[in-house]
Amino acid sequence: MTDPNQPSWRKPAGIFLILGLIAFWALLISSFSPVIGTLPGWAQIPVYLVSGIIWIAPLRPLLQWMETGRWRA
């Protein structure tokens, strides 16, 4: 039986996964910067807005796993 007062290893592991996800996403998007940079400024705004929001999608299951140990509710 686990002690509820004991810290879980999932939280530090989840933090490193989140940081890795951010680094991966930043490198992926920055690799497209030569292509995106050729777009006019008004067209770059939605590209960077959408790419800046998309990386948040995998965070919900990851945060849930960090709290409960399960990937689904």
C-alpha positions as CSV (number, residue, x, y, z in Angstrom):
1,M,0.0,0.0,0.0
2,T,1.4,3.4,-0.9
3,D,1.5,6.3,1.5
4,P,-0.5,9.2,0.2
5,N,2.0,11.6,1.7
6,Q,4.9,10.2,-0.3
7,P,5.7,12.2,-3.3
8,S,5.2,10.4,-6.6
9,W,8.0,9.8,-9.1
10,R,5.4,10.7,-11.9
11,K,5.6,14.5,-11.2
12,P,9.3,14.9,-11.8
13,A,9.1,12.6,-14.7
14,G,6.2,14.5,-16.1
15,I,8.0,17.8,-15.7
16,F,10.9,16.4,-17.8
17,L,8.5,15.1,-20.4
18,I,6.8,18.5,-20.6
19,L,10.2,20.2,-21.0
20,G,11.2,17.7,-23.7
21,L,7.9,18.2,-25.5
22,I,8.5,22.0,-25.5
23,A,12.0,21.6,-26.8
24,F,11.0,19.1,-29.5
25,W,8.1,21.4,-30.6
26,A,10.3,24.5,-30.7
27,L,13.0,22.7,-32.7
28,L,10.4,21.3,-35.1
29,I,8.7,24.6,-35.7
30,S,12.0,26.5,-36.0
31,S,13.1,24.0,-38.7
32,F,10.3,25.3,-40.8
33,S,11.3,28.9,-40.3
34,P,13.0,29.2,-43.7
35,V,9.7,28.3,-45.3
36,I,7.5,30.3,-43.0
37,G,9.9,33.3,-43.3
38,T,9.1,33.5,-47.0
39,L,5.4,34.1,-46.2
40,P,4.2,37.7,-45.9
41,G,4.0,39.0,-42.3
42,W,0.2,38.8,-42.2
43,A,0.4,35.1,-43.1
44,Q,3.1,34.3,-40.6
45,I,0.9,35.4,-37.7
46,P,-1.7,32.6,-37.9
47,V,1.0,30.0,-38.6
48,Y,2.9,30.9,-35.4
49,L,-0.4,31.3,-33.5
50,V,-1.6,27.9,-34.4
51,S,1.7,26.2,-33.9
52,G,2.0,28.0,-30.5
53,I,-1.3,26.5,-29.4
54,I,-1.1,23.0,-30.9
55,W,1.7,21.8,-28.5
56,I,-0.7,22.2,-25.6
57,A,-3.0,19.4,-26.8
58,P,-0.8,16.5,-25.4
59,L,-0.5,18.2,-22.0
60,R,-3.9,17.3,-20.7
61,P,-3.4,13.5,-20.7
62,L,0.2,14.0,-19.5
63,L,-1.0,16.1,-16.6
64,Q,-3.7,13.6,-15.8
65,W,-1.1,10.8,-15.7
66,M,1.1,12.9,-13.4
67,E,-1.8,13.2,-11.0
68,T,-3.6,9.8,-11.2
69,G,-1.2,7.4,-12.8
70,R,-3.8,6.8,-15.6
71,W,-3.8,8.2,-19.1
72,R,-7.6,8.2,-19.4
73,A,-10.3,9.3,-17.0
